[in-house]
Amino acid sequence: MDMFENDLNKFSPLADRMRPKFIEDFIGQSHIISSSSFLVNAIKGGNLGSCIFYGPPGCGKTTIATIISNTANGNFKKLNAVSSGVGDAKEIIAEAKTSLELYGTRTYLLLDECHRWSKAQSDCVLEAIEKGYIIFIGSTTENPYISMTRAIVSRCKVFEFKPLTVDDIIVAINRALTSRTVGLGNHNIIMSEDTKKFLAYNSCGDLRSCYNALEFAVSCTEPNSDGEIVITNDMISNCLQKGNIALDENTSFDMLSAFCKSLRGSDTDAALFYAQKLLLSGYDPRILARRMIAHASEDIGMADSNALLLANCALNSCEKLGMPECNLTLCHAIIYICEAEKSNAVYEAMSMAMQDAEMYKNARVPNHLKNHPTGYDDGHGTYKYPHTYGGYVKQQYLPDELKYKRYYTPKNNGKEKGMIRKKDKI
C-alpha cells in the first residue's frame, strides 16, 4: 500500500476498512461458506461460474464479490444497475472478449442491485455469459427468481445469503476493536460483553449497520481521565440508525410473544401497543405481518377467512411500501384479526392430517382416484365426476385405512356456526 492509498484508507468508513480480502477471514453464511463448500472450492480453484448472491443488506454479498476479485486470476469489472445501462455492459463485454481471445484472461463482471436491470438490459449479457466471455456475478437484496428475468437466472448458480447471527456480529466487533491497521485498535476502547451483544442484536443481522454505529459511538465519545473511551448501551442506542428504541434479544422475543398472544386473545389495544414498540425499535414489519398470516389460519380459520386476506395485504404493503407507510395497513390487519371470531378448527385439522400422513406411510390411493387406474378391482368401482351429479357425489377419497377419519370439524363460531360439511349433507 503506497502513501496515497494509506491516506485514503484512513478516511474510509470502518465498514469498508474491515472488509475481508480473503475467504478465510469471511464472517458468517456457514451454510454456503465452509472449508469444503462448493462456493469456497470454486473460488479457490478459480472455477467459479456465473452466479447471483441475494440476501438482506450488510450480510456479505459485496464482500464475497471482492474476495473473488482478489483471488481470481482475471479482470474484474463492477457496475451498478441503477446508474449503468446497455452501453456500459457492451463496452465491458467487448473488452472481455478481446482479453480472452488475445491473452486467455477471463473477466468477472459484478453487477450490484442486479434486479434493477430491465429485460432489455439483461438480454445484452446473455450471449456473453453463454459463450464464457464474462463471468457474471449479480448482487441483489431481492429474490432473483421473482425480480429478475428467467433467462439470466437459469444461467447462474444462485446463493442465498442470510442475516448474520448475533455471534457472527460479535466476532466482527471484536476484530474491529482489536485491529490497529484497519480497525479501532489504536483507541483505548472499553466495551462490555453485554454492550457488544446489545449492539450485535440491534444491528438486525446487518454488519454494515453495526460498524457504522460503533464508529459513530467511538468518534462522538470523549475519553475519560484515564484516556478510555467507554461505550455503553445508551450510546449504542443513540447511534443506531434503525428506530429510536433499542431492545435486547430477550425483550424483543418477549414482546413478539406478547403480540402473538394478544392477537389470539382478541386484545386489540395490547396487540397494537406491542407492534408499535417493536416497530420503533427497528423491527422488520414483515415479521409481524407473517405472524398475522399464521394466526389468521391458526386462530381464526374458517370462522372469518377475510382475516387471512387482510394479513396477506399487510405483508404486501410491507414489501411494496415499507415503513412508515405500511404501518397503517399493519394496524388495520391487527385490529381485524383481534376482533374477528376465533376458531382453531383449521389448525386441529392440519395437525391430525399431518400425524396420520406420518403414521400411514404405505396407505394406497384408491384405484378410482389414480391418474392411471389399473385393472385391479378394489371394490370402489369407477370414478364419479361430481359435476355430473350436481356438484357433489358421495364416494371414497381417503385410503381404506383412513376412510372413516374426520379431520375438519367446524366450530360454533363466526361463519363456521351452523356449517354442515358437504359430505355430511347426503
Backbone torsions as a table, in degrees:
resi	resn	phi	psi	omega
1	MET	NA	124.9	-179.7
2	ASP	-84.8	179.5	-174.5
3	MET	-60.6	-41.6	-177.3
4	PHE	-67.8	-41.3	178.2
5	GLU	-63.6	-36.8	179.9
6	ASN	-65.6	-40.3	178.1
7	ASP	-65.2	-42.8	178.2
8	LEU	-63.1	-39.2	-178.1
9	ASN	-61.9	-34.5	-179.5
10	LYS	-64.9	-29.4	-178.0
11	PHE	-93.8	-4.7	178.7
12	SER	-72.5	147.3	175.1
13	PRO	-60.3	153.0	179.9
14	LEU	-55.3	-40.6	-178.3
15	ALA	-59.7	-36.1	179.4
16	ASP	-76.2	-40.5	-179.6
17	ARG	-65.4	-34.5	-176.0
18	MET	-84.5	-0.6	-177.4
19	ARG	-64.5	121.1	-179.4
20	PRO	-62.3	145.8	178.6
21	LYS	-102.7	-12.8	-178.3
22	PHE	-130.8	150.5	-173.8
23	ILE	-62.0	-29.2	-178.9
24	GLU	-66.5	-22.6	-178.0
25	ASP	-95.8	-2.1	-177.0
26	PHE	-68.3	141.8	-177.8
27	ILE	-111.5	130.1	173.5
28	GLY	89.3	-172.1	-180.0
29	GLN	55.0	44.8	-176.1
30	SER	-62.5	-19.6	-179.2
31	HIS	-72.2	-19.1	177.4
32	ILE	-127.5	-12.1	-179.9
33	ILE	-116.1	101.4	175.5
34	SER	-151.2	169.4	-174.9
35	SER	-61.4	-24.7	-177.0
36	SER	-113.1	8.0	-175.4
37	SER	-73.9	156.3	179.4
38	PHE	-58.8	-45.2	-175.8
39	LEU	-64.0	-45.3	-179.4
40	VAL	-64.0	-45.1	179.8
41	ASN	-63.4	-37.2	179.0
42	ALA	-67.4	-39.9	179.6
43	ILE	-66.5	-47.8	-178.2
44	LYS	-66.0	-34.3	-178.3
45	GLY	-87.0	-2.6	-179.1
46	GLY	68.8	25.1	-176.5
47	ASN	-110.4	17.6	-177.2
48	LEU	-69.8	126.9	175.5
49	GLY	-91.8	-173.1	179.3
50	SER	-62.4	138.2	-175.6
51	CYS	-151.2	164.9	177.9
52	ILE	-129.7	128.9	175.6
53	PHE	-105.5	123.6	177.7
54	TYR	-133.6	146.0	-178.5
55	GLY	166.1	178.6	-176.6
56	PRO	-69.9	167.0	-179.9
57	PRO	-62.5	150.1	172.4
58	GLY	71.1	22.7	-177.5
59	CYS	-108.1	0.4	172.6
60	GLY	114.5	8.6	-176.9
61	LYS	-64.7	-50.6	-179.6
62	THR	-67.9	-33.1	179.1
63	THR	-62.3	-44.6	178.3
64	ILE	-62.0	-41.0	178.5
65	ALA	-62.3	-39.2	177.6
66	THR	-65.4	-41.1	178.1
67	ILE	-62.2	-40.1	177.5
68	ILE	-60.8	-41.9	-179.5
69	SER	-65.8	-33.5	179.4
70	ASN	-76.7	-28.6	-175.3
71	THR	-90.8	-37.5	-173.5
72	ALA	-69.7	142.5	176.2
73	ASN	-92.0	77.5	-177.0
74	GLY	-171.8	-175.5	177.8
75	ASN	-84.5	148.7	-179.1
76	PHE	-129.6	119.7	180.0
77	LYS	-119.1	147.1	-177.5
78	LYS	-131.9	133.8	175.6
79	LEU	-131.1	154.7	171.6
80	ASN	-112.8	126.9	-174.1
81	ALA	-62.9	-22.6	-179.4
82	VAL	-71.9	-39.0	-172.8
83	SER	-107.4	-3.5	-177.8
84	SER	-110.1	163.3	-179.7
85	GLY	-138.8	-167.7	-177.6
86	VAL	-60.4	-40.2	-178.1
87	GLY	-60.8	-41.3	178.9
88	ASP	-63.4	-43.7	-178.9
89	ALA	-66.3	-42.4	-179.6
90	LYS	-63.4	-36.4	178.9
91	GLU	-64.5	-42.7	178.5
92	ILE	-66.8	-40.3	179.9
93	ILE	-63.3	-41.2	178.6
94	ALA	-62.6	-43.5	177.6
95	GLU	-64.4	-40.3	-178.9
96	ALA	-64.5	-41.0	179.2
97	LYS	-62.7	-44.1	178.8
98	THR	-63.7	-44.0	-179.2
99	SER	-62.7	-37.6	-179.8
100	LEU	-71.5	-42.3	-177.3
101	GLU	-71.1	-39.8	-175.6
102	LEU	-86.2	-38.0	-172.1
103	TYR	-120.9	-5.5	-178.1
104	GLY	69.4	22.5	-178.1
105	THR	-100.1	129.0	-178.6
106	ARG	-87.9	157.2	-178.2
107	THR	-119.8	129.5	176.7
108	TYR	-99.6	126.7	178.5
109	LEU	-112.6	109.7	175.6
110	LEU	-91.7	124.2	178.0
111	LEU	-116.5	104.4	176.8
112	ASP	-73.5	146.4	-179.5
113	GLU	54.0	44.8	-172.1
114	CYS	-62.4	-19.6	178.9
115	HIS	-68.5	-14.5	-178.8
116	ARG	-77.5	-14.9	-179.1
117	TRP	-72.6	138.3	176.6
118	SER	-75.5	173.0	178.5
119	LYS	-60.4	-41.6	-179.4
120	ALA	-63.4	-40.6	178.6
121	GLN	-67.1	-41.6	-180.0
122	SER	-64.9	-39.5	-177.9
123	ASP	-61.8	-25.9	-175.7
124	CYS	-69.4	-17.1	-179.6
125	VAL	-105.0	-3.9	-175.9
126	LEU	-58.5	-50.3	-177.7
127	GLU	-63.5	-39.9	-179.9
128	ALA	-64.0	-36.6	177.1
129	ILE	-68.6	-46.8	-177.7
130	GLU	-60.7	-42.3	-177.0
131	LYS	-86.8	-2.9	175.2
132	GLY	81.0	14.5	177.0
133	TYR	-64.9	-37.3	177.1
134	ILE	-129.2	155.9	168.7
135	ILE	-107.2	111.6	-173.7
136	PHE	-84.1	129.5	175.3
137	ILE	-125.7	106.5	179.6
138	GLY	-95.5	143.8	177.7
139	SER	-129.2	126.8	-174.9
140	THR	-153.3	150.5	174.0
141	THR	-91.4	-5.0	-178.1
142	GLU	-104.2	154.1	177.2
143	ASN	-66.3	113.2	-175.6
144	PRO	-64.1	-26.3	180.0
145	TYR	-66.5	-20.5	179.6
146	ILE	-104.7	-41.9	-169.2
147	SER	-93.3	-12.0	-176.5
148	MET	-116.8	161.5	179.8
149	THR	-68.4	141.9	-176.4
150	ARG	-62.2	-31.9	-177.7
151	ALA	-62.0	-40.5	178.5
152	ILE	-69.8	-48.2	-175.9
153	VAL	-61.0	-38.5	-178.0
154	SER	-66.6	-19.2	-179.4
155	ARG	-97.8	4.5	-175.6
156	CYS	-126.2	151.8	170.0
157	LYS	-87.0	126.7	-175.4
158	VAL	-101.5	129.2	178.1
159	PHE	-119.2	123.6	179.1
160	GLU	-92.1	124.6	175.7
161	PHE	-97.4	143.8	-178.1
162	LYS	-114.0	159.3	176.1
163	PRO	-56.9	142.2	179.6
164	LEU	-66.8	147.6	178.3
165	THR	-79.4	166.1	176.8
166	VAL	-58.6	-42.6	179.7
167	ASP	-62.9	-40.0	177.8
168	ASP	-59.5	-46.0	-175.7
169	ILE	-70.0	-33.6	176.5
170	ILE	-63.5	-39.2	175.2
171	VAL	-58.1	-44.4	-179.7
172	ALA	-65.5	-39.4	178.7
173	ILE	-61.3	-46.3	179.7
174	ASN	-61.4	-38.3	176.9
175	ARG	-63.3	-44.3	-178.3
176	ALA	-64.7	-36.8	-177.9
177	LEU	-74.0	-24.2	-175.7
178	THR	-102.7	-22.5	-177.2
179	SER	-72.0	123.8	178.6
180	ARG	-89.4	-19.6	-175.7
181	THR	-87.1	-43.8	-177.6
182	VAL	-123.5	-9.8	-176.6
183	GLY	-103.3	-145.5	-176.5
184	LEU	-111.7	19.6	-174.6
185	GLY	-65.5	-17.5	179.4
186	ASN	-80.5	-8.7	175.1
187	HIS	-97.5	148.0	178.0
188	ASN	-89.0	80.7	-173.2
189	ILE	-95.9	130.3	175.2
190	ILE	-110.3	118.2	-177.2
191	MET	-143.2	116.6	-176.8
192	SER	-69.9	162.4	178.0
193	GLU	-63.2	-34.9	178.7
194	ASP	-64.3	-40.9	179.5
195	THR	-69.4	-37.0	176.4
196	LYS	-60.8	-44.4	-179.8
197	LYS	-66.5	-37.9	178.1
198	PHE	-60.8	-46.2	178.1
199	LEU	-65.0	-43.6	-177.9
200	ALA	-61.8	-43.7	-178.0
201	TYR	-67.6	-44.1	-175.7
202	ASN	-77.9	-3.2	172.4
203	SER	-78.8	-10.8	174.9
204	CYS	55.3	40.5	176.7
205	GLY	79.5	4.0	-176.6
206	ASP	-105.2	103.2	-176.2
207	LEU	-67.6	-34.2	178.4
208	ARG	-62.1	-42.8	177.4
209	SER	-61.7	-39.6	178.6
210	CYS	-62.0	-50.7	-179.5
211	TYR	-60.5	-42.5	-179.4
212	ASN	-61.5	-43.7	179.8
213	ALA	-66.3	-42.3	180.0
214	LEU	-63.7	-46.2	-179.1
215	GLU	-64.6	-39.7	179.6
216	PHE	-65.1	-42.2	180.0
217	ALA	-62.8	-42.4	-179.6
218	VAL	-66.7	-43.6	-176.6
219	SER	-69.5	-24.3	-176.9
220	CYS	-98.8	2.0	-176.7
221	THR	-108.4	125.0	178.1
222	GLU	-77.8	138.0	176.3
223	PRO	-62.8	148.6	176.3
224	ASN	-80.1	-172.2	-176.2
225	SER	-63.0	-22.0	178.3
226	ASP	-92.9	6.7	179.7
227	GLY	77.8	16.2	-177.6
228	GLU	-97.3	138.4	173.0
229	ILE	-99.4	103.7	-175.2
230	VAL	-93.8	118.8	-179.1
231	ILE	-101.7	126.2	-178.4
232	THR	-115.9	171.3	177.5
233	ASN	-59.9	-41.1	-179.0
234	ASP	-62.9	-40.3	178.0
235	MET	-62.4	-45.2	180.0
236	ILE	-62.4	-41.4	180.0
237	SER	-59.8	-39.3	179.7
238	ASN	-72.7	-25.5	-175.6
239	CYS	-92.3	-16.1	179.6
240	LEU	-69.0	138.7	-177.9
241	GLN	-80.2	-25.9	-174.2
242	LYS	-89.8	116.6	173.5
243	GLY	72.5	174.7	177.0
244	ASN	-121.3	9.5	174.5
245	ILE	-129.8	123.6	178.6
246	ALA	-104.2	132.4	-179.6
247	LEU	-115.5	149.2	171.7
248	ASP	-83.6	171.7	-172.7
249	GLU	-60.3	-47.2	-177.1
250	ASN	-64.0	-42.1	-178.7
251	THR	-63.5	-41.5	-179.1
252	SER	-67.0	-39.2	176.8
253	PHE	-64.6	-38.8	178.4
254	ASP	-63.8	-41.3	-179.5
255	MET	-68.4	-38.8	177.6
256	LEU	-64.4	-40.5	177.2
257	SER	-62.6	-42.8	179.2
258	ALA	-65.3	-37.7	177.0
259	PHE	-60.5	-47.9	-178.5
260	CYS	-63.9	-42.8	-179.1
261	LYS	-69.5	-29.0	176.6
262	SER	-70.1	-37.3	174.9
263	LEU	-60.5	-47.7	-178.3
264	ARG	-66.0	-35.0	-176.4
265	GLY	-87.7	4.6	176.3
266	SER	63.2	31.2	175.5
267	ASP	-99.9	91.5	-175.7
268	THR	-60.0	-44.2	-175.7
269	ASP	-63.9	-42.6	-180.0
270	ALA	-66.7	-41.7	-179.7
271	ALA	-62.5	-42.4	178.4
272	LEU	-63.6	-41.9	-179.0
273	PHE	-62.4	-50.0	-178.1
274	TYR	-65.7	-36.0	178.0
275	ALA	-61.8	-44.4	-178.3
276	GLN	-69.1	-36.3	176.0
277	LYS	-60.9	-44.5	179.9
278	LEU	-65.7	-43.1	-178.9
279	LEU	-65.7	-38.4	178.8
280	LEU	-66.5	-23.5	178.9
281	SER	-83.6	-1.4	-178.8
282	GLY	95.0	10.7	-179.6
283	TYR	-62.7	141.3	179.9
284	ASP	-66.4	117.6	-178.1
285	PRO	-61.9	-23.9	179.6
286	ARG	-64.2	-30.0	178.4
287	ILE	-64.0	-43.3	178.1
288	LEU	-64.2	-41.3	-179.9
289	ALA	-64.4	-41.0	179.3
290	ARG	-64.4	-39.0	177.8
291	ARG	-64.1	-37.6	178.9
292	MET	-66.1	-36.2	176.9
293	ILE	-61.6	-43.8	179.3
294	ALA	-63.6	-44.3	-179.1
295	HIS	-68.1	-31.5	179.8
296	ALA	-60.7	-31.6	176.9
297	SER	-92.6	-37.8	-175.5
298	GLU	-72.1	-42.3	-171.4
299	ASP	-108.5	-13.6	-179.2
300	ILE	-117.6	-52.9	174.1
301	GLY	55.7	-133.5	-175.6
302	MET	-73.6	-8.4	177.2
303	ALA	-65.3	-30.0	176.7
304	ASP	-162.8	88.3	-176.4
305	SER	-66.9	-16.4	177.6
306	ASN	-63.1	-23.6	178.8
307	ALA	-61.7	-39.0	179.2
308	LEU	-66.1	-40.0	178.6
309	LEU	-63.7	-43.0	-178.4
310	LEU	-68.7	-37.2	177.7
311	ALA	-63.9	-40.0	176.7
312	ASN	-66.2	-36.6	175.8
313	CYS	-62.5	-38.0	178.7
314	ALA	-63.9	-42.7	177.9
315	LEU	-64.1	-42.2	178.3
316	ASN	-61.2	-38.6	177.6
317	SER	-64.8	-41.0	178.6
318	CYS	-61.8	-40.4	-176.3
319	GLU	-77.8	-35.4	-175.4
320	LYS	-90.3	-33.6	-176.5
321	LEU	-103.7	-44.1	-175.2
322	GLY	76.8	178.2	178.5
323	MET	-78.1	148.3	2.1
324	PRO	-90.9	-4.3	-173.9
325	GLU	-60.8	-37.5	-175.4
326	CYS	-72.9	-13.1	-177.9
327	ASN	-59.5	-39.0	-179.1
328	LEU	-64.0	-43.2	178.7
329	THR	-66.2	-37.7	176.3
330	LEU	-59.7	-47.1	-179.6
331	CYS	-63.2	-38.6	176.0
332	HIS	-55.9	-49.2	-179.0
333	ALA	-68.0	-38.3	179.2
334	ILE	-60.1	-47.5	-179.4
335	ILE	-62.2	-43.5	-179.1
336	TYR	-62.6	-46.3	-177.1
337	ILE	-64.9	-39.3	179.0
338	CYS	-66.8	-41.8	-174.9
339	GLU	-83.9	-11.9	-178.5
340	ALA	-69.5	153.1	172.5
341	GLU	-61.5	145.6	-174.9
342	LYS	-107.3	142.5	174.2
343	SER	-156.7	130.0	177.3
344	ASN	-103.6	22.9	-177.8
345	ALA	-63.1	-36.9	178.5
346	VAL	-64.3	-44.8	179.8
347	TYR	-62.1	-43.9	179.2
348	GLU	-63.5	-41.4	179.2
349	ALA	-63.0	-44.2	178.5
350	MET	-60.8	-45.6	-177.3
351	SER	-61.7	-43.8	-179.5
352	MET	-68.9	-42.2	179.5
353	ALA	-64.5	-39.3	178.8
354	MET	-64.5	-41.1	179.7
355	GLN	-62.6	-43.7	179.6
356	ASP	-70.0	-35.2	178.9
357	ALA	-62.4	-34.8	178.0
358	GLU	-77.2	-33.8	-176.0
359	MET	-77.8	-42.6	-176.5
360	TYR	-100.0	68.8	-175.7
361	LYS	-67.2	-26.7	-175.2
362	ASN	-104.1	14.1	179.7
363	ALA	-62.6	132.9	-175.4
364	ARG	-97.3	140.9	175.5
365	VAL	-68.2	131.3	176.7
366	PRO	-54.3	142.5	-172.1
367	ASN	-56.5	-37.9	-175.2
368	HIS	-73.4	-10.1	178.5
369	LEU	-99.7	-6.9	-176.9
370	LYS	-69.3	154.0	177.3
371	ASN	-62.4	-39.3	176.3
372	HIS	-129.9	87.6	-179.1
373	PRO	-57.2	141.7	178.9
374	THR	-91.5	175.9	178.6
375	GLY	-76.1	-6.8	-178.8
376	TYR	-67.9	129.4	179.6
377	ASP	-97.6	111.3	-179.9
378	ASP	-99.5	11.7	174.4
379	GLY	89.5	2.6	-178.1
380	HIS	-99.5	-3.0	-179.2
381	GLY	73.6	-152.2	-179.6
382	THR	-102.5	164.8	-178.7
383	TYR	-66.7	135.0	178.1
384	LYS	-104.2	120.1	-179.3
385	TYR	-75.8	114.0	-171.9
386	PRO	-54.2	-36.6	-175.4
387	HIS	-68.5	-21.0	175.5
388	THR	-68.2	-22.9	-176.1
389	TYR	-109.1	21.3	177.6
390	GLY	91.5	10.5	176.8
391	GLY	114.7	-22.8	178.6
392	TYR	-148.6	138.5	174.0
393	VAL	-142.7	140.1	-177.2
394	LYS	-79.5	122.5	174.3
395	GLN	-157.2	161.9	-176.6
396	GLN	-80.7	129.2	177.1
397	TYR	-111.2	-36.1	-179.8
398	LEU	-76.3	156.1	173.8
399	PRO	-59.1	159.6	-175.9
400	ASP	-55.3	-37.2	-176.9
401	GLU	-65.0	-20.3	-173.8
402	LEU	-124.4	16.5	-170.0
403	LYS	-64.5	-21.0	178.1
404	TYR	-101.4	6.5	-178.2
405	LYS	-70.6	145.6	177.0
406	ARG	-133.4	112.7	-178.8
407	TYR	-94.8	-48.3	-175.8
408	TYR	-96.3	119.2	175.4
409	THR	-124.5	112.6	-178.6
410	PRO	-58.2	141.1	174.6
411	LYS	-88.7	172.1	-177.1
412	ASN	-95.7	44.7	-177.5
413	ASN	-128.8	145.2	173.7
414	GLY	53.3	-135.7	-176.9
415	LYS	-75.1	-9.0	174.9
416	GLU	-81.0	-17.8	-177.4
417	LYS	-62.0	122.1	-179.6
418	GLY	79.4	1.9	-179.1
419	MET	-69.0	133.6	175.2
420	ILE	-117.6	122.3	-179.3
421	ARG	-63.2	147.1	-176.2
422	LYS	-56.8	-39.1	-176.7
423	LYS	-70.5	-13.2	178.5
424	ASP	-95.6	-6.2	-176.8
425	LYS	-83.7	-18.8	-175.5
426	ILE	-112.6	NA	NA
